[in-house]
Amino acid sequence: MPKTIANTPLTPAVLHILLALSAIERHGYGIMKQVEADSQGKVAMGPGTLYGSLSRMIEAGLIRESDKKIDPAIDDERRIYYKITGLGQKALAAELERYREVVAVAKRLSSNTFGYAA
Amino acid sequence: MQHDRSIRRYRTWYATLVRLYPKPYRECFGEGMEQTFGDMLRERQGASRELLGFALWIFVETFAGIIREHLTRISMQTTIKRLSIWAVLVVAILMIPLLAQWPWTRGDFVFAVVVLFGSALLYELIARTSGNAAYRFAVGMAVAAMLLLAWVNGAVGIIGGSDVNVLYAGVIFTLFIGAIIARLKPRGMSYVLFAAALVQFAIPVIALIIGTPDFAPGVVRVFTLNTFWVMAFVGSALLFRQASAANSRPTA
């Protein structure tokens, strides 16, 4: 199977974008704000990084363009919205499962080594 | 008011910068990027934070993205270009039997296309995993030797028309399985190529021991011909070893 971003451990940017799109579709700025909020400001992306990631995620089939519409909360410009695909949901679920397993191992190790649960 | 003018000016500059992206990328994302940049500036303006330093940071960040997208595109185009060149070469080679009206069947042509283009594809896929010249040359040498082995055996056979030629499939099998086990690492590949050379050398010896009746074109000529592949595999193995030594050499 070719190595794509869909079947390798996801980068923090891709993971956060998938999380931001997991519930509702969003435009570029909306994704950026949601990622910032979700990561408590730890993942800050400029448009170059954000749209570079979106481009690769579209290519990998993780997300797709949705409608072009106005976001009344911002202005009257029509914006392209992005939504997660079925493959994107699967990749996100697999990545979250991987994180759960890592956390379980870390908890077990820390309770064995230091005598307390992480 | 002053800030609104600044936002418009920065957005115009940003639009100019976005034009440096490759055209297909710009057509897909250019407008969205400009809007997002404008939204970010407005947000900062609303929070009464300074704009110039922020805009400059975004310009630098976007410029890095422009370089990244161009590099990605160049590497993709290079691969497509190289495979196209190989395809043209394969077609040119196949024109020879076609124009010379050799008695080739359709099956012969299919075999030739699969072996020639398959070898080219194999070389491109493996050689691109390393930038080391010795490694790439080693891969080229091994693939060319393998191609010639398949070709000569498919056409006439090294040991006359004998069934014992089937044993040469063992060389190709050794190479494929070995490459998978070695995961294409240069050190491992050098052992695989030495093993392939050994198998290659052993085949006419085995044929002699089991007393193959049709040993055309003569024992000495068979061994001489066979030595050509043995040398090619050993040469490739030595190049892989050189690539491995270069990899493990500490850099200053």
Boltz contact constraints between the chains, C-beta under 6 A:
constraints:
  - contact:
      token1: [A, 28]
      token2: [B, 32]
      max_distance: 6.0
  - contact:
      token1: [A, 28]
      token2: [B, 36]
      max_distance: 6.0
  - contact:
      token1: [A, 29]
      token2: [B, 36]
      max_distance: 6.0
  - contact:
      token1: [A, 29]
      token2: [B, 39]
      max_distance: 6.0
  - contact:
      token1: [A, 46]
      token2: [B, 58]
      max_distance: 6.0
  - contact:
      token1: [A, 46]
      token2: [B, 61]
      max_distance: 6.0
  - contact:
      token1: [A, 47]
      token2: [B, 33]
      max_distance: 6.0
  - contact:
      token1: [A, 47]
      token2: [B, 36]
      max_distance: 6.0
  - contact:
      token1: [A, 47]
      token2: [B, 37]
      max_distance: 6.0
  - contact:
      token1: [A, 47]
      token2: [B, 62]
      max_distance: 6.0
  - contact:
      token1: [A, 48]
      token2: [B, 61]
      max_distance: 6.0
  - contact:
      token1: [A, 48]
      token2: [B, 62]
      max_distance: 6.0
  - contact:
      token1: [A, 48]
      token2: [B, 65]
      max_distance: 6.0
  - contact:
      token1: [A, 51]
      token2: [B, 29]
      max_distance: 6.0
  - contact:
      token1: [A, 51]
      token2: [B, 33]
      max_distance: 6.0
  - contact:
      token1: [A, 52]
      token2: [B, 65]
      max_distance: 6.0
  - contact:
      token1: [A, 77]
      token2: [B, 35]
      max_distance: 6.0
  - contact:
      token1: [A, 79]
      token2: [B, 35]
      max_distance: 6.0
  - contact:
      token1: [A, 80]
      token2: [B, 32]
      max_distance: 6.0
